[in-house]
Amino acid sequence: MFVDFKNAEDANLALATIHGHAFDAKHTFKVNRFSDIEKYAELDETYVEPELEDYTPRVWFLVPSSLHLF
């Protein structure tokens, strides 16, 4: 979606307000300036496999919901 604003101040306010705003439980708004499109068009698309981290087991404790810890 593209949105035009009357001036740069309004555009900056909208960007600061909307970017990162939760849309629902699983989705978040991401906002880019139109001038940033070229930056994304020139991204290197070469796949680089991520480094594997050593597995560290974690201990999880289940606390009954009737137990209030304050």
MOBELWO-V251333 format. One record per pair of residues at least 24 apart in sequence whose ideal C-beta (glycine too) atoms are under 10 Angstrom apart, sorted by the first residue. I is the first residue (numbers start at 0). GAP is how many residues later the second one is. D is the distance in Angstrom with one decimal. If there is no record, write none. Layout:
I,GAP,D / I,GAP,D
This chain:
0,30,9.9 / 1,32,6.9 / 2,28,9.1 / 2,31,9.5 / 3,30,9.2
